[in-house]
Amino acid sequence: MKQYLGTIIILVGVLCLILHASMGGNATLWAGIIIEIIGLGVHIVINKQRKF
């Protein structure tokens, strides 16, 4: 489950961006962008720790 944490966070960011597209407003846009960046960072860090 830990290996999918970054992907789950990225999907939450995508949901925020979809909400922004339907509702508008700068808060949902910035929240989506920030969540996406955090998700990418988590994904990179977790995958660097899992060396095959």
C-alpha positions in Angstrom: 0.0 0.0 0.0 2.9 2.3 0.8 4.1 2.1 -2.8 0.8 3.6 -4.0 0.6 6.5 -1.6 2.1 9.0 -4.2 -0.4 7.8 -6.8 -3.3 8.3 -4.5 -2.2 11.8 -3.6 -1.8 12.6 -7.3 -5.4 11.4 -7.9 -6.7 13.6 -5.1 -5.0 16.5 -6.8 -6.6 15.6 -10.1 -10.0 15.6 -8.3 -9.3 19.1 -7.1 -8.4 20.2 -10.6 -11.7 18.7 -11.9 -13.6 20.6 -9.2 -11.8 23.8 -10.4 -12.9 23.1 -13.9 -16.5 22.8 -12.9 -16.7 25.4 -10.1 -14.0 27.8 -10.8 -12.2 29.8 -8.2 -8.5 30.2 -7.5 -8.5 28.2 -4.2 -9.3 24.9 -5.9 -6.7 25.6 -8.6 -3.9 26.2 -6.2 -5.0 23.4 -3.9 -4.9 21.0 -6.9 -1.5 22.2 -8.0 0.0 22.0 -4.5 -1.4 18.5 -3.9 -0.1 17.4 -7.3 3.4 18.6 -6.5 3.4 16.9 -3.0 2.1 13.7 -4.6 4.9 13.7 -7.2 7.5 14.3 -4.5 6.2 11.5 -2.3 6.1 9.2 -5.4 9.7 9.9 -6.2 10.9 9.5 -2.6 9.2 6.2 -2.1 10.3 4.8 -5.4 14.0 5.8 -4.7 13.8 3.8 -1.5 12.5 0.7 -3.3 15.6 -0.3 -5.2 15.3 -3.5 -7.1 
